[in-house]
């Protein structure tokens, strides 16, 4: 994390993701979920992630209700520790009310200026280039990622994946390539 923050937290992308996918893809858009990553502790020298942390402010709520399943699964996949960290302070109620009022105003301002484009880089490939994509291209990219997973996910069996349609979408998408693995995996539905 930078030593000092230049900008406040901007929730524009999170709100856009929540609204745009169901709006574009209807019922299936409600099954394309995202979780924000709160914090990742890492080594200053080699940048190796050391622990994942889900953060919440402790205001007396039942902390067992905080959704942590995605972070837990990520930690298990990465074989690293993960924690729920609830912080407290003694902020006066009138200060909390003012912060809440200002946050509502910030969300209002953010919503007046929608996302008009993205620049994407695949981080798994060090030499990959930055790709400009439209919001529709990014939505379709997310749909492809989810549908590829749904094709193998035993919990998603109610949402059968049409392999030939998925391959056709991948084939014309700027961020995807159809691989031999795709053709073999979806051969029976093509």
N, C-alpha and C positions, 0 to 999 in steps of 0.2 A: 504494500500500500504506500502511496506517496506520503511523504512526511507531513504535508499540509494539503488539504482539499481545496481545489479551486472552485468546485461546483457542488451544489446540493444533489441529493438523490433525485433522479428524473425517472418517473414511472411511465413515461410515454410508451415505451416498447411493451411493458407488461400489460398495460390497458389495451393497447392495440392488438396484442396477441390474444387476449381474452375475448375481444369483440369481433375481430376481423375473421378468424377461422370459422366460427359458427355462422357468421353472416355469409361467407363465401361458400362453405361446404355443407351447410345445414346440419342435420343430425350428426354426421360423421365429424364435423368440426368441433363438436362438444367432446370428442374423444381424443383430441390432440392437445395434450396438457403440457405445461411447462412449470418448473419450480425454479425459483431464484436461488442462487448459491449465496448464502450469507457470508461466510468467511472461510478462508483456507489458510491455515498456518503453514509456512514454508521456510526452508533453509535460505538464509540471506545469500549464501555463497553459490550453491549449485541449483537453487530454485526448485528443489525437490519438495513436493507437498508432504506435510507432516501430519496434519489433522484437519478434519472437516468440522465446522461448527455451525449449528443452527442457532440463531440468536432471536431472543424475544425479550421484551420488557416485562418484568415481573410486577404486575399490579394486583396480585392476589388471586389471579385466575388459576384454574386447574391446569398445571403445566403438562400433565399427561395428555391433554387435548391438542397440544401443538403437533401439527403434522410433520413427522420426521422420516417417513418411510422412504422417500426418494434419497435423502442424505444417507440413511442407514444402508440402503442397497448400494449406493455409490461407494461408501466406505468398505463394504464387504467385497465388492468387485475389485477395488484398489488395494485391499488388505491394509487399511490404515485406520487409525482411531477416529471416532466421530463423537461429538458431544452436543447435547442441548445445553445452551448457556443462557440463563435468564438473569438479567441485570436489574438492580433496583437503585433508586436514588430518592432523595427527599425533596423533590421539586414541589413547590406549592401548587395547589389546584388551579389557581388563577393563571399561573405560568403555563400549565398543561393546556388549559382552555385557549390561551393565546396561540400556542404552538399548533393546536388542532385547527384553529381558525385560519392561521397562515398556511398550513398544509392544504386545507380545502381550497384556498385561493390559488395556490401553486398548481394543484390538480386542474382547476378551472382554466388557468392560463395554458397549461400543457395541452389540454384537449382542444384548444383553439388552433393549434398548429400541428396538423397530422403529419405522420411520416410520409415522405414522398419518394424515398429511395434508400437503398442499402449498399454498402461496400463490404464484400465478404471475402475472407481468406481461410482456406482449409488449414488448420493449425497442426494437423497430423503430418503434413508434408512441409518441411522447412522451406523448400524453394517454391511453394505455390504462390501464385500472384494474386493481387487484389482484383476482385471481380465486381463491377457495378451490376446490381440487379434491382428490378422493380419490386414494389411490395407484392404484386401478384406472383412474381417468380419466387420470392422468398416463401410465400405461403405454400406454393406448390412444392417447393423443396422440403418444407416441414412435413407436408402431407406424404411425400415419398418416403421420408425417413420413418414416419410412423407406420405407414402401410407395409413397408418392408418388414418392420418388426411384427406387425399384426399377423403377417403371413406365417410366422414361426411361433407366435405366442399362444400357448394353450388357454390362457385366460381371455383371449380375444376371439374365440371361436365363433361367437355370434356375428362377427363382422368379417365375413369371408372376403378374401382379397382376390380380385380378378387379375391374374398374373399377366395376361396379354395387355390389358389396359395399363398396368403399372409399368411394364417394359416400354410401351409406346410413349408414356409420359416421360419416363427417364430419358428415352432416346432423343427427345426434342428439348430437354431442359439444359440450360447453360451450366449448371453445377453438377450434373450427373453424367455418367457414361454407363451404357448397358454392357455388362460383362458376360463372359461365358458362364460364370456361376449363376447369373440371373436367368439365362436361357435354360440351363439345366434345372434350376430350382423351380421354375414356373412352366416347364415343358408340358406338364399334364393339363394346364389350363390354357395353353396357347393353341 
